[in-house]
Amino acid sequence: MEAFKLPVSTSRAIDKNLARFIWNGDRDGRELHWKAWSTVCKSRFHGGLGMRCTEGMIEALLARLAWRMLRHPDALLSRIDAAKYCRQDDLLSVQPEKNATWGWLGVQWGRDLLKKGLKWQVANGQRIPFSANWIPNSPDLLAFYTSPSLLWDRQFWAFEASGEYTVRSGYHQACKLRSCYQAKPSTSTSSCHIPSLIWKKLWTADVPERIKLFLWRALSEACPTLQVLTRRGFSPAGLCVRCGLKEESISHMLLDCDHPRLIRRLSPMGFDFTSGTACSFADWFVHWMEQAPIDDVRSQSLFLLWEIWKDRNCHVFGEADLPPPHEIDGAFSSSSCIAGAGWVFLSPGRDVIHLGSCSFLANSPLQAEAYTCFVALSIVDSIVYPEVVIHTDCLVLV
Ligand SMILES: [Zn+2]
């Protein structure tokens, strides 16, 4: 790939297999591609997943080969190709020959991309051809740059601050020039208007990658909610699987339905997730990511959304619902030997009967969990419930 241009059919076959891998398809091609490959190949900060288009990548690699031949004309490959194909013209202006090798045709293909980002840095002007366009920002991107310290005119790559060609910047230029990567007008209300800064906050959040991918799908209308499945013709009706009252959109499922509201209310993090019915999930997400006070709170909220999604899937696919949040839990800091205890008592209808927390000194996590259990049982004993089931995540204590 670094030295030869692959046939278009081969490049597309590679892209097809990559897409199949991303969408969990099998060898028979039975996969549902939730987003177009051109969207997936966009930068992560512009609503994509940052995948690489094979054809654009090969073009950028061949442009690097042409750049090296331009920069190092005395190298062996440069001298051989120059002797064979550049007897009349230089590398940048030579025309394709009928009997040229496949390798040389690839170099010329990469050279054409390279030419779109080359500019002249002028010293004495002797190497610059008279035919060069001297007007800055002209279509062929030849411009007039001077440098007092430069002895000879030289060309530089205009899309890197260093002036040196890189495959990364070359690939992005190749993508801009390719029709399949140009922004298409979209009627979607989701990811198309999310600012790059919000995407950056999501992808740099301190949460596992699967949670980021889930939120990318939620924001890109690529999450299999009943609303999306109905729109695609996979489901006759898209009412919420929890309440059955409204269409199960991603906004309703994660924010507005009674069940996620209950989960958020029981959450010790105290998030205000009010979305409003007129607000799309993408709008709410942008607002929340801008307003979240600190990174930790932002990351915790992403975890909570992921848990709500998992809880919904357990309900849809017939698995037992996730248990309610642990009724009691202890935490221990080994550096300060301070422990914390929290408890919440729920009725069978999951209404909150009593909740509270306290902190105390302890010597180990087990002691913290045991004391938490003791405090909770003391409160239960004082309130006198007819029947009590205590949930805790400490297996050693149980
Ligand atoms: Zn609902």
Boltz pocket constraint, residues with backbone or C-beta under 6 A from the ligand:
constraints:
  - pocket:
      binder: B
      contacts: [[A, 240], [A, 241], [A, 242], [A, 243], [A, 244], [A, 245], [A, 246], [A, 252], [A, 256], [A, 257], [A, 258]]
      max_distance: 6.0
